[in-house]
Amino acid sequence: MSSNFLSDTNWLLISALILGSAALSVLGDSLGSKYGKKRISLFGLRPKHTSKLITALTGAFIAIGILGVMSILSQDVRTALFGMKVLKQQMYSLQFQLNQSEENAAQMRTNLSEAAASLDLTSFELSSMKNDKLILEQEKKELEASLRVMREESRQLKENLKSLKSDAIALGANVLLGQTAFEPGMTHEEITEGLDLLRQEVRLSALEKISDQAFTRLRDVSVEFNPEFTAELINKIVSSDSRQYVRAFSGENYTAGENLKITANLESGLSVLTYREGEPVYRKFFNNDSQRQPEENLHIFLRELRNKVIGDGILPDPATNNVGTLGGEEFFSAVDQLGKIKDPVIITALATENIYTEGPVKIEIIFEE
């Protein structure tokens, strides 16, 4: 520390100042003494006062000289003498900036602390959201499972309701309940009597179908025809020179009840002789191999027979698409006969009576080996 101080000191400047000050002091003292002895007066002053003035001026010149020399030789002295206010202003400005920087730093530290706290809170919320997501996914799976169960229960309820409705409906709509035919040339009274017989047939057919569905005692069933349509139908048949058929259908769905009133819809049209009694209605060849059972072959034959007669113009029952019935005894008898035949066979359906447009198709099954 001391060695640096000694080496860094401007000894030349100090020496010059000391020597200069000494020289000016000697010079001032000499001048003062000289002018004092000569009793010289300056500016009207007394000689004693003049000597003091010269001594003071000499000291002033010494100070000015020292300041001048130091200002010339030292930048720091010049700054200290002439730039102190600027330095103070700069110092104040720097101090203010330092204070601002410290305040900003403190604010940033506060913000950083708040951001860290917010980050911790966000991390906690994110963790909570992940947990909530897992919980929601689990609840979703449980809801989906419950929904599947509810859908299955709904399906079963719908099936049960449909079954209940089916059970409750004793007679469906558009069911063929009866039919008859009128030959040309019949009188008004004969046609009216025929329609009355048709009404009785419809009533008996409805009672039979309702008994099959309800499994209870027979209801009191009444049947009505539309009187206006019936009058028009009678006039149409009377004026026709061709055979006419009349078919009666149930007008709507009817539920079981103690008293049932059926309004039947009538349909009429031209009745054409399609198959004569004893005429083959349909024939089919079968290999009669062991790959199919006799029942299957006979079912195939009857299904193709139905399609054939419908194509020939026979009207089917719209509710069942049937054109006639083959009794159970007749069916199994035919199956038994077909089962005894081992060779290829031709199955023929013969009309047992004249078959008109309205049907029904009544046949006898014949096997030809």
Secondary structure by P-SEA (a helix, b strand, c coil): caaaaaaacaaaaaaaaaaaaaaaaaaaaaaaaaaaaaccccccccaaaaaaaaaaaaaaaaaaaaaaaaaaccaaaaaacccaaaaaaaaaaaaaaaaaaaaaaaaaaaaaaaaaaaaaaaaaaaaaaaaaaaaaaaaaaaaaaaaaaaaaaaaaaaaaaaaaaaaacccccccccccccccccccaaaaaaaaaaaaaaaaaaaaaaaaacccccccbbbbbccaaaaaaaaaaaaaccbbbbbbbbcccccccccbbbbbbbbbbcccccccccccccbbbbbcccccccaaaaaaaaaaaaaaaaaaacccccccccccccccaaaaaaaaaaaaacccbbbbbbbccccccccccbbbbbbbcc
